Amino acid sequence: MNATDIDLGIGFGHGKVILIGEHSVVYDQPALAAGLRAGIRARATRGDGRLRVPAWGLEAKRGDGSPAGLALDRLLDALDLRDLDFDLQADIPSRCGLGSSAAMAVAVARAAVAATGRNNADVSAAVAQAETVFHKSPSGIDSAAAMHGGLGAFSKQQGWRPIALRQPLKILIGLTGTPHDTGAQVAAVARLCARAPVARRLVETLGEVALAAIDAVGVGDIDSLGRLFDIAHGLLAGLRVSSPALDAMVHGARAAGAIGAKLTGAGGGGAVIALAPSHAADVLARWRADGFDGFETHVGAAQNA
């Protein structure tokens, strides 16, 4: 084995779902999110600043001008590090609303500090630098979920607050197969709010729905949480971040027995989430019959992956 192939450090970043609060969290409103068990694992080896993610067909290098190369450059500069390569195992797809860029940044930063003995406190600042490449002015919710896992309430002012559940929450995640551009969707909402100030009230109402959702999960009221999913999707559609595929998946889930469904993430493509305690198999079958993919996962307990 070549000396450059020896693992120097391993790092993991959780994928994420925003249960309620996407877009409104950008405007200092609260949100409810969860870090997934699935995510991205990175291993650091000696090298010259390369990044490889075989599952995404991605290869990048510092200074190559690509978004991934620029993000890696900013991350390693923040850590004042050089001479490392990173190979990533990705168990979540990219650009689908599941926090792939934040999970990648957290995994790489953790692998880098593990390889060099740096303080883990440096990870947050490094991840924030990488995320500005993909999301311009990120709220920080993706990074927080990627680092912490489990279920949490988040706001830009207060950060991540873990929420303990009596038992894990079963969530269905459906994939449209259409990638989205978070930065473009955030910019579109900003333009809409500037043109039609009433849209800003939709954003604030989303924050109120998120607060109600935080209260609902705190007492285990899943039925109310499902109704709040439906309300949130309507508000996001009003902000013009839904799409025909997202709407089809949401309505298909409801028709198959879900108690609530909505888009998750920036919208325009990506993913939906649904609550269907008694009809999970029916919802997944409906999505597949309609030409989409989906899977079941559980959130609510932090995992030290």
C-alpha positions as CSV (number, residue, x, y, z in Angstrom):
1,M,0.0,0.0,0.0
2,N,1.3,3.4,-0.9
3,A,1.8,5.8,2.0
4,T,-0.6,8.3,0.4
5,D,-3.4,5.7,0.6
6,I,-3.2,5.4,4.4
7,D,-6.3,6.8,6.1
8,L,-5.4,9.8,8.3
9,G,-8.9,10.7,9.4
10,I,-12.5,9.8,9.0
11,G,-15.5,12.2,9.2
12,F,-19.3,11.9,8.9
13,G,-22.0,14.4,8.0
14,H,-25.7,13.6,8.3
15,G,-28.1,14.2,5.5
16,K,-31.1,16.4,6.5
17,V,-34.7,17.1,6.0
18,I,-36.5,20.3,6.9
19,L,-39.8,19.3,8.3
20,I,-41.2,22.8,8.3
21,G,-39.5,26.2,7.8
22,E,-37.6,26.1,4.5
23,H,-37.2,29.6,3.0
24,S,-38.7,31.3,6.1
25,V,-35.6,30.3,8.1
26,V,-33.6,32.6,5.8
27,Y,-35.7,35.5,7.2
28,D,-34.9,34.7,10.8
29,Q,-38.0,32.6,11.4
30,P,-37.8,29.3,13.3
31,A,-37.7,25.9,11.6
32,L,-38.0,22.2,12.5
33,A,-35.4,19.9,10.9
34,A,-33.8,16.5,11.3
35,G,-30.4,15.0,10.6
36,L,-30.8,11.6,8.8
37,R,-29.0,8.4,9.7
38,A,-27.9,8.3,6.1
39,G,-25.3,10.8,5.1
40,I,-21.7,11.1,3.8
41,R,-18.5,9.6,5.1
42,A,-15.1,11.0,4.2
43,R,-11.6,9.7,4.6
44,A,-8.6,11.9,4.4
45,T,-5.3,10.8,2.9
46,R,-2.1,12.6,2.0
47,G,-2.4,14.3,-1.4
48,D,-2.7,17.6,-3.2
49,G,-6.3,18.8,-2.5
50,R,-8.5,16.4,-4.4
51,L,-12.1,15.4,-3.7
52,R,-13.8,12.3,-5.1
53,V,-17.4,11.2,-4.7
54,P,-17.9,8.1,-6.9
55,A,-21.7,7.8,-6.1
56,W,-22.2,11.3,-7.7
57,G,-19.6,10.9,-10.4
58,L,-17.8,13.9,-8.9
59,E,-14.1,14.6,-9.0
60,A,-12.7,18.0,-8.1
61,K,-9.5,19.7,-7.1
62,R,-8.6,22.9,-5.3
63,G,-8.2,25.7,-7.9
64,D,-10.0,23.9,-10.7
65,G,-12.8,26.5,-10.8
66,S,-15.6,24.1,-10.1
67,P,-18.1,24.7,-7.2
68,A,-16.8,21.6,-5.4
69,G,-13.2,22.6,-5.9
70,L,-13.9,26.2,-4.7
71,A,-15.8,24.9,-1.6
72,L,-12.9,22.6,-0.8
73,D,-10.5,25.5,-1.2
74,R,-12.4,27.7,1.2
75,L,-12.9,24.9,3.7
76,L,-9.2,24.0,3.9
77,D,-8.2,27.7,3.9
78,A,-10.4,28.2,6.9
79,L,-8.6,25.3,8.6
80,D,-5.2,26.5,7.4
81,L,-4.5,23.0,5.9
82,R,-2.9,21.7,2.7
83,D,-1.8,18.4,1.3
84,L,-4.9,16.3,1.9
85,D,-7.1,14.3,-0.5
86,F,-10.7,13.2,0.4
87,D,-12.6,10.1,-0.8
88,L,-16.3,10.2,0.1
89,Q,-18.9,7.5,0.4
90,A,-22.3,9.2,-0.2
91,D,-25.5,7.4,0.9
92,I,-27.7,10.4,-0.1
93,P,-28.2,11.8,-3.6
94,S,-26.9,15.3,-4.5
95,R,-29.1,18.3,-5.2
96,C,-32.3,16.8,-4.0
97,G,-33.1,18.8,-0.8
98,L,-31.4,16.4,1.6
99,G,-28.5,18.7,2.5
100,S,-25.8,17.0,0.4
101,S,-23.5,19.9,0.3
102,A,-23.6,20.5,4.0
103,A,-23.1,16.8,4.7
104,M,-20.1,16.7,2.4
105,A,-18.6,19.8,4.0
106,V,-19.1,18.5,7.6
107,A,-17.7,15.0,6.6
108,V,-14.6,16.6,4.9
109,A,-14.0,19.1,7.7
110,R,-14.2,16.4,10.4
111,A,-11.9,14.1,8.4
112,A,-9.4,17.0,8.0
113,V,-9.3,17.9,11.7
114,A,-9.1,14.2,12.7
115,A,-6.1,13.8,10.3
116,T,-4.3,16.8,11.7
117,G,-5.3,16.9,15.4
118,R,-7.0,20.2,15.0
119,N,-9.7,21.4,17.4
120,N,-13.2,20.2,16.4
121,A,-14.4,23.7,17.2
122,D,-12.9,24.8,13.9
123,V,-15.3,22.6,12.0
124,S,-18.3,25.0,12.1
125,A,-16.4,27.9,10.7
126,A,-14.9,25.8,7.9
127,V,-18.2,24.3,6.9
128,A,-19.8,27.8,6.8
129,Q,-17.1,28.9,4.4
130,A,-17.8,25.9,2.1
131,E,-21.5,26.4,2.2
132,T,-21.3,30.0,0.9
133,V,-20.2,28.5,-2.5
134,F,-23.4,26.6,-2.9
135,H,-25.9,28.7,-1.1
136,K,-24.5,32.3,-1.2
137,S,-25.9,33.3,2.3
138,P,-26.9,30.1,4.0
139,S,-29.1,30.1,7.0
140,G,-27.0,27.5,8.7
141,I,-29.8,25.0,9.2
142,D,-28.3,22.4,6.8
143,S,-24.9,22.5,8.5
144,A,-26.5,22.3,12.0
145,A,-28.5,19.2,11.0
146,A,-25.4,17.7,9.3
147,M,-23.4,18.1,12.4
148,H,-25.9,17.1,15.1
149,G,-28.2,14.6,13.7
150,G,-31.5,13.9,15.4
151,L,-34.4,16.3,15.5
152,G,-34.0,19.9,16.3
153,A,-35.5,23.4,16.3
154,F,-33.3,26.0,14.5
155,S,-33.2,29.7,14.1
156,K,-30.4,31.9,12.8
157,Q,-30.3,33.7,16.2
158,Q,-30.5,30.7,18.5
159,G,-28.9,28.0,16.4
160,W,-29.8,24.3,16.9
161,R,-31.9,23.1,19.9
162,P,-32.3,19.3,20.1
163,I,-35.8,18.0,20.6
164,A,-36.2,14.7,22.4
165,L,-39.0,12.4,21.2
166,R,-40.6,9.5,23.1
167,Q,-40.0,7.4,20.1
168,P,-38.4,8.0,16.6
169,L,-40.6,9.7,14.0
170,K,-41.2,7.7,10.8
171,I,-40.8,9.8,7.7
172,L,-41.3,8.9,4.1
173,I,-39.0,10.7,1.6
174,G,-39.9,10.9,-2.0
175,L,-37.5,11.8,-4.8
176,T,-38.7,13.6,-7.9
177,G,-35.5,12.8,-9.8
178,T,-35.2,16.5,-10.7
179,P,-32.2,18.4,-9.2
180,H,-32.8,21.8,-7.7
181,D,-30.7,24.9,-7.3
182,T,-31.0,26.2,-3.7
183,G,-29.4,29.6,-4.4
184,A,-31.7,30.2,-7.4
185,Q,-34.8,29.3,-5.4
186,V,-33.8,31.6,-2.4
187,A,-33.2,34.4,-4.8
188,A,-36.5,33.9,-6.5
189,V,-38.3,34.1,-3.1
190,A,-36.4,37.3,-2.3
191,R,-37.5,38.8,-5.6
192,L,-41.1,37.8,-5.0
193,C,-41.1,39.4,-1.5
194,A,-39.7,42.6,-3.0
195,R,-42.3,42.8,-5.7
196,A,-45.3,41.7,-3.6
197,P,-44.8,42.6,0.1
198,V,-47.7,40.3,1.0
199,A,-45.4,37.4,0.2
200,R,-43.3,38.3,3.2
201,R,-46.4,37.6,5.3
202,L,-46.4,34.1,3.9
203,V,-42.8,33.7,5.0
204,E,-43.7,34.9,8.5
205,T,-46.7,32.6,8.6
206,L,-44.4,29.7,7.7
207,G,-42.4,30.6,10.8
208,E,-45.6,30.4,12.9
209,V,-46.4,27.0,11.4
210,A,-42.9,25.8,12.3
211,L,-43.5,26.9,15.9
212,A,-46.7,24.9,16.0
213,A,-44.9,21.9,14.5
214,I,-42.2,22.2,17.2
215,D,-45.0,22.1,19.8
216,A,-46.7,19.2,18.1
217,V,-43.6,16.9,18.0
218,G,-42.8,17.9,21.6
219,V,-46.0,16.2,22.8
220,G,-46.0,13.5,20.2
221,D,-49.0,14.8,18.3
222,I,-48.2,13.3,14.9
223,D,-51.7,14.0,13.5
224,S,-51.4,17.7,14.0
225,L,-47.9,17.6,12.5
226,G,-49.3,16.0,9.4
227,R,-51.9,18.8,9.0
228,L,-49.2,21.3,9.5
229,F,-47.2,19.7,6.6
230,D,-50.2,20.3,4.4
231,I,-50.5,24.0,5.4
232,A,-46.7,24.5,4.9
233,H,-46.8,23.0,1.4
234,G,-49.6,25.4,0.5
235,L,-47.6,28.3,1.7
236,L,-44.5,27.2,-0.2
237,A,-46.6,26.8,-3.3
238,G,-47.8,30.3,-2.8
239,L,-44.1,31.4,-2.7
240,R,-43.8,29.6,-6.1
241,V,-41.1,27.1,-5.1
242,S,-43.2,24.0,-5.7
243,S,-43.3,22.3,-9.1
244,P,-45.7,19.9,-11.0
245,A,-43.6,16.9,-9.9
246,L,-43.5,18.0,-6.2
247,D,-47.3,18.7,-6.3
248,A,-48.0,15.3,-7.9
249,M,-46.0,13.5,-5.2
250,V,-47.6,15.5,-2.4
251,H,-51.2,14.8,-3.7
252,G,-50.3,11.2,-4.5
253,A,-49.1,10.6,-0.9
254,R,-52.3,12.1,0.5
255,A,-54.5,10.0,-1.8
256,A,-52.6,6.9,-0.7
257,G,-53.3,7.6,3.0
258,A,-50.7,10.0,4.2
259,I,-51.9,12.3,7.0
260,G,-49.7,15.1,5.6
261,A,-47.1,15.7,2.9
262,K,-45.0,18.6,1.6
263,L,-41.9,19.5,-0.3
264,T,-38.7,19.6,1.7
265,G,-35.7,21.8,0.9
266,A,-35.5,24.7,-1.5
267,G,-38.1,23.4,-3.9
268,G,-38.2,23.6,-7.7
269,G,-37.3,19.9,-7.7
270,G,-35.7,17.6,-5.2
271,A,-37.8,15.8,-2.6
272,V,-41.0,15.6,-0.6
273,I,-41.7,14.2,2.8
274,A,-44.9,12.5,4.1
275,L,-46.3,11.2,7.3
276,A,-48.2,8.0,6.9
277,P,-48.0,5.8,10.0
278,S,-50.6,3.3,8.8
279,H,-50.0,3.6,5.0
280,A,-46.3,3.8,4.4
281,A,-46.3,0.9,1.9
282,D,-49.3,2.4,0.1
283,V,-47.6,5.8,-0.3
284,L,-44.3,4.3,-1.5
285,A,-46.2,2.1,-4.0
286,R,-48.2,5.2,-5.2
287,W,-45.0,7.1,-5.8
288,R,-43.4,4.3,-7.7
289,A,-46.5,3.8,-9.8
290,D,-46.3,7.5,-10.7
291,G,-42.7,7.1,-11.8
292,F,-41.0,8.4,-8.7
293,D,-38.7,6.8,-6.1
294,G,-38.9,6.9,-2.3
295,F,-37.8,5.4,1.0
296,E,-38.7,5.2,4.7
297,T,-36.5,6.5,7.5
298,H,-36.7,7.4,11.1
299,V,-35.7,10.7,12.8
300,G,-35.7,11.9,16.3
301,A,-32.6,10.4,18.0
302,A,-29.1,11.7,17.4
303,Q,-26.7,9.2,16.0
304,N,-23.0,9.4,16.6
305,A,-22.0,8.0,13.2
